[in-house]
C-alpha cells in the first residue's frame, strides 16, 4: 500500500520532480533499506541515502511516475550492492588491534617524569603530600577545574588555592627529584 503522499502524487499526476522524489522516498526508502540490509551491506542506511541521491538528478528524464521511480531505485540499489561487494573483495582483511598481545612497549609519561627505577608511581608520590596539596592537585590538574571552582569546593579563597597549588607542585617536584636521585 502506498503512503498518503504517494497517493496524492498518483492522483495529481504531476511531473514535479520534488514531489516525485518525496513520494518515492516515503514509499520506497524502507524497502530499499531492507533489500540492502538483507543482502549484507555493511552500512545499509548510508547506501540507501546514496541510492536516493543518485535518483534525484535523474527525475527530470524519468518516465513512468512513481512506478518508474521504483524500478530505477532498485536498479540503482542493485548497482550499489554490486559495487559494495566488489569493493569488499578488493579490500584486504583487517585484524583488530589488541594491545594485550602487542609486545612493543613505551614508558608512560608518569614513568618518564617520575622515573620507573624507584618503583613508585604518581599515586605513591601524591600519598606523601599533605591532604590540602593532594586535594588542590586533584581538583586543578586531574579534574581540570578553574581556580574559582576549586576555591568554592575547598572553601578557601582564590589566592589560597593558587598558593596551595604552587606549594604542592614544588613539593611534588622536590620528591620526584629525590626519588630519581637528581638534585
C-alpha positions in Angstrom: 0.0 0.0 0.0 1.3 3.4 -1.0 1.9 6.2 1.5 -0.7 9.1 1.5 1.8 11.4 -0.2 2.4 8.8 -2.9 -1.3 8.5 -3.4 -1.5 12.3 -3.8 1.3 12.2 -6.4 -0.5 9.4 -8.4 -3.9 11.2 -8.2 -2.4 14.6 -9.2 -0.3 13.0 -12.0 2.2 15.8 -11.7 5.6 16.0 -13.3 7.1 17.9 -10.3 10.5 16.2 -9.5 10.4 17.4 -5.9 7.0 15.9 -5.3 8.0 12.7 -7.1 11.2 12.4 -5.0 9.4 12.9 -1.7 6.7 10.4 -2.7 9.4 7.9 -3.8 11.4 8.4 -0.7 8.4 7.9 1.6 7.2 4.9 -0.3 10.4 3.1 -1.0 13.2 4.1 1.4 12.1 1.3 3.8 12.1 -1.4 1.1 15.4 -0.2 -0.4 17.0 -0.3 3.1 15.5 -3.7 3.8 16.9 -5.0 0.4 20.4 -3.7 1.1 20.4 -5.0 4.7 19.1 -8.4 3.7 21.9 -8.6 1.1 24.6 -8.0 3.7 25.6 -4.4 3.0 27.8 -3.1 5.9 26.1 0.2 6.2 22.6 -0.1 4.6 21.5 3.4 5.8 24.3 5.2 4.1 23.9 3.2 0.9 20.1 3.8 0.9 20.8 7.6 1.1 23.3 7.2 -1.7 20.7 5.4 -3.8 18.2 8.3 -3.3 20.9 10.9 -4.0 21.6 9.1 -7.3 17.9 9.1 -8.1 17.3 12.8 -7.7 19.3 14.2 -10.7 17.5 11.6 -13.0 14.0 12.6 -12.1 13.7 15.2 -14.9 14.1 12.4 -17.5 12.3 9.7 -15.7 9.2 8.2 -17.3 6.5 6.1 -15.6 5.9 8.2 -12.5 6.1 6.5 -9.1 6.4 3.0 -10.7 9.2 4.2 -12.9 11.0 5.7 -9.8 10.6 2.4 -8.0 12.2 0.5 -10.9 15.0 3.0 -11.2 15.6 3.0 -7.4 16.0 -0.8 -7.2 18.3 -0.7 -10.3 20.5 1.9 -8.6 20.3 -0.1 -5.3 21.4 -3.3 -7.1 24.3 -1.4 -8.7 25.4 -0.1 -5.3 25.2 -3.6 -3.9 27.4 -4.9 -6.6 29.8 -2.0 -6.0 29.8 -2.9 -2.3 30.8 -6.5 -2.9 33.5 -5.5 -5.5 35.0 -3.1 -3.0 34.9 -5.7 -0.3 36.7 -8.2 -2.5 39.5 -5.6 -3.2 39.8 -4.5 0.4 42.3 -6.6 2.4 41.1 -8.3 5.6 41.9 -6.3 8.7 42.7 -7.5 12.1 41.6 -5.5 15.1 44.4 -4.1 17.3 44.7 -6.0 20.6 47.0 -4.1 23.0 47.4 -7.1 25.3 49.2 -9.0 22.5 51.4 -6.1 21.5 55.0 -6.7 22.7 56.1 -3.2 21.9 56.0 -1.0 25.0 57.0 2.5 25.7 57.1 4.1 29.2 54.2 6.2 30.3 54.5 9.9 30.8 54.4 9.4 34.5 57.3 6.9 34.4 59.3 9.3 32.3 58.6 12.2 34.6 59.0 10.5 37.9 61.3 7.6 37.0 60.4 4.0 36.9 63.6 2.8 38.7 62.2 3.9 42.1 59.3 1.5 41.8 56.9 4.2 42.9 54.2 5.7 40.7 52.5 9.0 40.8 49.9 7.8 43.2 52.6 6.9 45.8 54.3 10.3 45.3 51.0 12.0 45.9 50.3 10.0 49.0 53.4 11.6 50.6 51.9 15.1 50.2 49.7 16.9 52.7 46.0 16.4 52.3 45.4 20.0 51.1 48.2 19.6 48.5 46.7 16.3 47.2 43.2 17.9 47.1 44.3 21.0 45.2 46.3 19.0 42.6 43.4 16.6 42.1 40.9 19.4 41.5 43.1 21.7 39.4 45.2 19.2 37.4 43.2 16.0 37.3 39.7 17.4 37.3 40.8 20.5 35.3 38.7 22.9 37.4 39.3 26.6 37.5 40.8 28.4 40.5 37.4 29.8 41.3 35.7 26.4 41.2 38.5 24.8 43.3 38.2 27.6 45.8 34.5 27.1 46.1 34.9 23.3 46.6 37.7 23.6 49.1 36.1 26.5 51.0 39.2 28.7 50.5 40.0 32.0 48.8 41.3 32.0 45.3 44.6 33.3 46.5 44.9 30.5 49.0 44.2 27.9 46.2 46.9 29.5 44.0 49.4 29.4 46.9 48.5 25.8 47.8 48.9 24.7 44.1 52.3 26.4 43.8 53.5 24.8 47.1 52.0 21.4 46.1 53.8 21.4 42.7 57.0 22.5 44.4 56.8 19.7 47.0 55.9 17.2 44.3 58.9 18.3 42.1 61.2 18.0 45.1 60.0 14.5 46.0 60.3 13.4 42.3 63.9 14.7 42.1 64.9 13.0 45.3 63.4 9.7 44.2 65.2 9.9 40.8 68.5 10.7 42.6 68.7 14.1 40.9 69.3 17.3 42.8 
